[in-house]
């Protein structure tokens, strides 16, 4: 895990996840303050992701306005196209315009700047600050609670049979060190060096527009082969925040551990090519995991941009070569 280099102020982006949290930090030099991004996602999938290079987009990024500070810190650009899409479409709730969005205690403060969500995922952007007595090491904890059920969001947001959450409470805890400690190589490994804020809470009502946008499902049932085995792209789900693609084994006899590993370990799911007004964007893979009869992959989404087509791009290892497979999963 990389370490934050924040001093008095950090900006962050949180994508709450069921099983584990990915935390990445990057530097943003501005007025001598380094910015950090912390990211994780609410996904009903196991963490299974292979890193692949992403081609440059031919679609220009949108102006994020007052959220521009978060833009250059989007985690490995995975979320950039999704945030571009939701901001362009006004599918963002500026929390600071509706509630007292800052919680403070003992020299620490958290400001909840904005949030966006759908049935599959919730993403929130925040700013953390400390006084001159401390330097921010990381956000030790970031959670979102459904106040109606008094339970934290994890897989509950993904259960479409349950009521969509309305009253939420964001909880944060900041980890910090004394001034000068950030430069020491062992910082973060010695418990006595670490200081923690009280739990900082911001309560707000989730905008009803997120509840109205339902996931759209198509069943392309496209057969193809991976490592000599027949598989089928049997379902694709599209929402503002995520695109899910489900690949099933065509032959039940292939559904043993060794064969599944042989099939899917030799395939790189590169992303989804989204075409908008003749221009293309490749949406990055986010995560993936096994299902009862195959695999499910999650990708970033720009569904609110009304793409003309979506093409799932796969590369299959055959010996020393990589064969490319392109599956048109959606056409408007």
C-alpha positions as CSV (number, residue, x, y, z in Angstrom):
1,X,0.0,0.0,0.0
2,X,1.4,3.4,-1.0
3,X,1.6,6.1,1.7
4,X,0.0,9.5,1.8
5,X,2.3,12.5,1.7
6,X,-0.4,15.0,2.8
7,X,0.5,17.6,5.4
8,X,-2.4,19.8,6.5
9,X,-5.0,19.1,3.8
10,X,-6.1,16.1,1.7
11,X,-8.7,15.5,-0.9
12,X,-10.2,12.1,-1.2
13,X,-12.5,10.0,-3.2
14,X,-14.2,7.0,-1.6
15,X,-15.7,4.0,-3.4
16,X,-16.9,1.8,-0.5
17,X,-16.3,-2.0,-1.2
18,X,-17.7,-5.2,0.2
19,X,-14.5,-7.1,0.9
20,X,-11.5,-5.0,0.7
21,X,-10.5,-1.4,0.1
22,X,-8.0,-0.3,-2.5
23,X,-6.0,2.7,-1.3
24,X,-3.9,4.7,-3.6
25,X,-2.2,8.0,-3.2
26,X,-0.8,10.5,-5.7
27,X,0.9,13.9,-5.4
28,X,-0.7,17.1,-6.5
29,X,1.6,20.1,-6.0
30,X,-0.4,23.2,-5.3
31,X,0.5,25.9,-2.9
32,X,3.0,23.5,-1.3
33,X,0.2,21.1,-0.3
34,X,0.2,17.5,-1.6
35,X,-3.2,16.0,-2.2
36,X,-4.1,12.3,-1.6
37,X,-6.8,10.1,-3.0
38,X,-8.3,7.2,-1.2
39,X,-10.5,5.0,-3.3
40,X,-12.6,1.9,-2.8
41,X,-15.9,0.6,-4.4
42,X,-19.1,-1.1,-3.4
43,X,-19.2,-4.1,-5.7
44,X,-20.8,-7.5,-5.3
45,X,-17.8,-9.2,-6.9
46,X,-14.6,-10.7,-5.6
47,X,-11.4,-8.7,-6.1
48,X,-10.1,-10.2,-9.4
49,X,-8.4,-7.7,-11.7
50,X,-5.5,-7.8,-14.1
51,X,-3.7,-4.6,-14.9
52,X,-3.6,-3.7,-18.6
53,X,-2.5,-0.6,-20.4
54,X,-5.3,1.8,-21.3
55,X,-5.3,3.6,-24.7
56,X,-5.7,7.4,-24.9
57,X,-9.2,8.6,-25.2
58,X,-10.4,10.5,-28.2
59,X,-13.1,12.2,-26.1
60,X,-12.1,15.4,-24.2
61,X,-12.7,15.5,-20.4
62,X,-15.4,17.8,-19.0
63,X,-14.7,20.7,-16.7
64,X,-15.4,19.5,-13.1
65,X,-16.0,23.0,-11.8
66,X,-15.5,23.3,-8.0
67,X,-14.7,19.6,-8.0
68,X,-11.7,20.0,-10.3
69,X,-9.3,19.5,-7.4
70,X,-10.4,15.8,-7.3
71,X,-9.9,15.3,-11.0
72,X,-6.1,14.8,-11.3
73,X,-6.3,12.4,-8.4
74,X,-8.8,10.0,-9.9
75,X,-7.5,6.5,-9.1
76,X,-5.3,5.5,-12.1
77,X,-7.9,7.2,-14.3
78,X,-10.3,4.3,-13.7
79,X,-13.0,6.6,-12.4
80,X,-12.3,9.6,-14.6
81,X,-14.7,8.8,-17.4
82,X,-17.5,7.8,-15.0
83,X,-17.1,11.1,-13.1
84,X,-16.9,13.0,-16.4
85,X,-20.2,11.4,-17.4
86,X,-22.1,12.0,-14.2
87,X,-20.8,15.6,-13.8
88,X,-21.7,16.4,-17.4
89,X,-25.2,15.0,-16.8
90,X,-25.7,16.8,-13.5
91,X,-25.9,13.3,-11.8
92,X,-24.0,14.6,-8.8
93,X,-25.2,15.8,-5.4
94,X,-23.2,18.7,-4.0
95,X,-23.6,17.9,-0.3
96,X,-22.2,21.3,0.8
97,X,-25.1,23.1,-0.8
98,X,-27.7,21.2,1.3
99,X,-26.3,20.5,4.8
100,X,-23.5,21.5,7.1
101,X,-21.0,19.3,5.4
102,X,-18.0,19.8,7.8
103,X,-17.4,17.8,11.0
104,X,-14.6,19.0,13.3
105,X,-13.0,17.7,16.5
106,X,-9.6,18.0,18.3
107,X,-8.0,19.9,15.4
108,X,-9.2,17.6,12.7
109,X,-11.9,18.3,10.1
110,X,-13.7,16.4,7.3
111,X,-15.8,18.1,4.6
112,X,-18.1,16.0,2.5
113,X,-18.1,17.7,-0.9
114,X,-20.1,15.6,-3.2
115,X,-21.7,12.2,-3.8
116,X,-23.0,10.2,-6.7
117,X,-24.7,6.8,-6.6
118,X,-26.8,4.2,-8.3
119,X,-28.1,0.7,-7.5
120,X,-24.6,-0.8,-7.9
121,X,-22.1,1.7,-6.5
122,X,-21.7,4.8,-4.3
123,X,-18.9,7.3,-4.6
124,X,-18.2,10.3,-2.4
125,X,-15.6,13.0,-2.5
126,X,-14.3,14.7,0.6
127,X,-11.6,17.0,2.0
128,X,-9.6,16.3,5.2
129,X,-7.7,18.9,7.2
130,X,-5.7,19.2,10.4
131,X,-4.2,22.1,12.3
132,X,-0.5,23.0,12.4
133,X,0.2,20.4,15.1
134,X,-0.3,17.4,12.8
135,X,0.3,16.1,9.3
136,X,-2.2,13.9,7.7
137,X,-0.9,10.4,7.1
138,X,-4.1,8.8,5.7
139,X,-7.9,8.4,6.1
140,X,-7.8,5.5,8.6
141,X,-11.5,4.7,8.1
142,X,-14.3,5.9,5.7
143,X,-17.8,4.4,6.0
144,X,-21.3,5.2,4.9
145,X,-24.2,4.2,7.2
146,X,-27.9,3.9,6.3
147,X,-29.5,5.8,9.1
148,X,-32.9,4.1,8.6
149,X,-31.5,0.6,9.2
150,X,-28.5,1.7,11.4
151,X,-26.3,-0.5,9.2
152,X,-23.2,0.3,7.1
153,X,-23.5,0.1,3.3
154,X,-21.7,-2.8,1.8
155,X,-23.7,-5.3,-0.3
156,X,-27.0,-3.8,0.9
157,X,-26.9,-1.1,-1.8
158,X,-26.8,-3.8,-4.4
159,X,-29.9,-5.6,-3.3
160,X,-32.5,-4.1,-5.6
161,X,-35.3,-5.8,-3.7
162,X,-34.6,-3.6,-0.7
163,X,-35.5,0.1,-0.3
164,X,-32.9,2.5,-1.7
165,X,-31.1,4.3,1.1
166,X,-32.3,7.8,1.7
167,X,-30.9,9.1,5.0
168,X,-27.1,8.6,5.2
169,X,-24.3,9.3,7.6
170,X,-20.7,9.4,6.5
171,X,-18.1,8.5,9.1
172,X,-14.4,9.2,8.8
173,X,-11.3,8.8,11.0
174,X,-8.1,10.6,10.1
175,X,-4.6,9.2,10.9
176,X,-1.9,11.7,11.4
177,X,1.7,12.1,12.7
178,X,3.7,14.9,14.3
179,X,5.3,17.5,12.0
180,X,8.4,16.1,10.3
181,X,7.5,12.5,10.8
182,X,6.2,12.1,7.2
183,X,9.7,12.1,5.8
184,X,10.8,9.2,8.0
185,X,10.9,5.8,6.2
186,X,9.3,3.8,9.0
187,X,6.3,6.2,9.4
188,X,3.2,4.1,9.6
189,X,4.9,1.0,11.0
190,X,5.4,2.3,14.6
191,X,2.1,2.5,16.4
192,X,3.5,5.1,19.0
193,X,4.0,7.6,16.1
194,X,0.4,7.5,15.0
195,X,-2.5,9.8,16.1
196,X,-6.1,9.4,15.3
197,X,-9.1,11.8,15.1
198,X,-12.3,11.0,16.8
199,X,-15.0,9.6,14.5
200,X,-16.2,12.5,12.4
201,X,-19.8,12.3,11.1
202,X,-21.7,14.1,8.4
203,X,-25.4,13.3,8.0
204,X,-27.4,14.1,4.9
205,X,-30.3,13.0,2.7
206,X,-29.4,11.2,-0.5
207,X,-30.9,12.9,-3.6
208,X,-33.9,11.1,-4.9
209,X,-32.6,11.3,-8.5
210,X,-30.2,8.4,-7.8
211,X,-33.2,6.2,-6.8
212,X,-35.0,6.8,-10.0
213,X,-32.3,5.6,-12.4
214,X,-32.7,1.9,-12.8
215,X,-30.1,-0.6,-14.1
216,X,-30.7,-1.6,-17.7
217,X,-30.2,-5.3,-18.6
218,X,-29.5,-6.9,-22.0
219,X,-29.0,-10.5,-22.8
220,X,-26.8,-10.8,-25.9
221,X,-26.1,-14.5,-25.5
222,X,-23.0,-14.2,-27.7
223,X,-21.0,-17.5,-27.9
224,X,-17.2,-17.4,-28.3
225,X,-14.2,-19.6,-27.2
226,X,-11.6,-19.0,-24.6
227,X,-8.6,-21.4,-24.5
228,X,-10.5,-23.9,-26.7
229,X,-13.6,-23.9,-24.4
230,X,-17.0,-22.6,-25.4
231,X,-18.4,-19.8,-23.3
232,X,-21.3,-17.3,-23.6
233,X,-21.6,-13.6,-22.9
234,X,-25.1,-14.1,-21.5
235,X,-25.9,-10.8,-19.7
236,X,-24.7,-7.2,-19.5
237,X,-26.0,-4.7,-16.9
238,X,-25.6,-1.0,-17.5
239,X,-26.0,1.8,-15.0
240,X,-24.5,5.3,-14.6
241,X,-21.7,4.0,-12.3
242,X,-20.9,0.5,-13.5
243,X,-21.1,-1.9,-16.4
244,X,-21.3,-5.6,-15.5
245,X,-20.6,-8.4,-18.0
246,X,-21.4,-12.0,-17.2
247,X,-19.7,-14.8,-19.0
248,X,-21.0,-18.3,-18.5
249,X,-19.4,-21.7,-19.3
250,X,-21.5,-23.3,-22.1
251,X,-20.7,-26.9,-21.1
252,X,-21.4,-27.8,-17.5
253,X,-18.6,-30.4,-17.5
254,X,-16.1,-27.5,-17.8
255,X,-17.3,-26.1,-14.4
256,X,-14.4,-27.5,-12.3
257,X,-11.7,-25.5,-10.6
258,X,-8.8,-26.5,-12.9
259,X,-10.7,-25.9,-16.1
260,X,-12.1,-22.5,-14.9
261,X,-8.6,-21.4,-14.0
262,X,-7.3,-22.6,-17.4
263,X,-10.0,-20.7,-19.2
264,X,-10.1,-17.4,-17.4
265,X,-6.5,-17.0,-16.4
266,X,-5.6,-17.0,-20.1
267,X,-8.0,-14.2,-20.9
268,X,-7.4,-10.4,-20.4
269,X,-10.7,-8.5,-20.2
270,X,-9.3,-5.2,-21.4
271,X,-12.4,-3.0,-21.0
272,X,-15.5,-1.8,-22.7
273,X,-15.1,0.4,-25.8
274,X,-17.9,3.0,-25.7
275,X,-18.7,5.0,-28.8
276,X,-20.2,8.5,-28.4
277,X,-21.0,10.6,-31.5
278,X,-18.4,8.7,-33.5
279,X,-15.7,9.1,-30.9
280,X,-14.4,6.3,-28.6
281,X,-13.6,5.9,-24.9
282,X,-12.2,2.7,-23.4
283,X,-13.8,2.1,-20.0
284,X,-11.4,0.4,-17.6
285,X,-12.0,-2.9,-15.8
286,X,-12.7,-2.3,-12.1
287,X,-12.9,-5.8,-10.6
288,X,-14.3,-9.2,-11.2
289,X,-15.0,-12.6,-9.6
290,X,-16.4,-16.0,-10.0
291,X,-20.1,-16.9,-10.3
292,X,-21.8,-20.3,-10.1
293,X,-21.3,-21.0,-13.8
294,X,-18.6,-18.6,-15.0
295,X,-17.3,-15.1,-14.2
296,X,-18.6,-11.6,-13.8
297,X,-16.6,-8.5,-14.7
298,X,-17.2,-4.9,-13.7
299,X,-16.1,-1.9,-15.7
300,X,-16.3,1.8,-15.4
301,X,-19.3,3.4,-17.1
302,X,-20.3,6.4,-19.1
303,X,-23.9,5.2,-19.7
304,X,-25.3,8.6,-19.0
305,X,-23.6,9.9,-22.2
306,X,-26.0,7.7,-24.2
307,X,-23.4,5.6,-26.1
308,X,-24.2,4.4,-29.6
309,X,-22.5,1.1,-28.9
310,X,-20.6,-0.9,-26.4
311,X,-17.9,-3.4,-27.3
312,X,-16.3,-5.8,-24.8
313,X,-12.6,-6.1,-25.6
314,X,-10.8,-9.3,-24.6
315,X,-7.3,-10.6,-25.4
316,X,-6.7,-14.4,-25.2
317,X,-3.3,-15.9,-24.7
318,X,-2.6,-18.6,-27.3
319,X,1.0,-19.7,-26.9
320,X,3.2,-16.7,-27.3
321,X,0.5,-14.7,-29.1
322,X,-2.4,-12.5,-27.9
323,X,-5.5,-12.9,-30.0
324,X,-8.1,-10.1,-29.7
325,X,-11.8,-10.8,-29.3
326,X,-14.3,-8.0,-29.8
327,X,-17.9,-8.6,-28.7
328,X,-20.6,-6.0,-29.5
329,X,-22.7,-6.2,-26.3
330,X,-25.0,-3.2,-27.0
331,X,-26.2,-1.1,-30.0
332,X,-28.6,1.8,-29.6
